[in-house]
Amino acid sequence: MSYSVGQVAGFAGVTVRTLHHYDEIGLLAPGERSHAGHRRYSDDDLNRLQQILFYRELGFPLDEVAALLDDPHTDPRDHLRRQHELLTARIHKLQEMAAAVETAMEAKKMGINLTPEEKFEVFGDHDPEQYAEEVERRWGDTDAYKESQRRTASYTKDDWKRINDEMNAVHDRVGELLARGVPADSEEAMDAAEAHRECITANNYQCSHELHTCLGEMYVADERFTAYYEAIRPGLAVYLRDAIIANAARNGWVSSGS
């Protein structure tokens, strides 16, 4: 049994372009070719792709993934045990850093000095204070929350409009890359993720690469944030999360336990 590149992309939830890229760099070369020269993937190829995606989910750069999978002394079961340990460590770290919330953290003060008319003008039909009480209850004692409160307290309508426009431009940039099929771990996507992080740091609170990865995980895990990004472009929440993780790895961050 073998599968076409389109079928494999559908199984794995990745783009055909990503599979082509993996083939080009020697990370996942299809085991067969059709008479017409088209890629055909075997069950063993699918098993390798699963391992690749596990490690990518954990923030490993592609070159490290290749080195791990091609190590002749590593048993496939060792990969699963290692990934389980890393995922467990990631979950623990995310629980510890749950206080690091971007949009919800901003919500407490976004528009606090604005009239209802001004809030509608700046944010459209989004109410920036919708989850204010929840935010303060869950993260009110964190340094990032306090920094955001302090910095945004004096923001005017024009400040919020500028910040909103800046972040919308970043989201549009990421969405355009997704629409073009550019891999989330490409230089373009990682640069866009870095622009996202810098926008948060410039306007709200110091956002480290580690903290940024936690925000990326939140965009996928919290259905409210996922819905927000999906409304911009289907698949954007996961794509942005993956670009954030790749960018953090490019800048020397590795997941806990790796």
Buried (B, 14 or more C-beta within 10 A) or exposed (E): EBBBBEEBBEEBEBBBBBBBBBBEEEBBEBBEEEEEEEBBBBEEBBEBBBBBBBBBBBBBBBEBBBEBBEEEEEEEEEBEEBBEEBBEBBEEBBEEBEBBBBBBBBBBBBBBBBEEEBBBEBBEEBBBBEBBEEBBEBBBEBEBBEBBBEBBEEBEBEBBBBBBEBBEEBBEBBBEBBEEEBBBBBEBBBBBBBBBBBBBBEBBBEBBBBBBBBBBBBBBEBEEBBEBBBEBBEBBBBBBBBBBBBBBBBEEBBBBBB
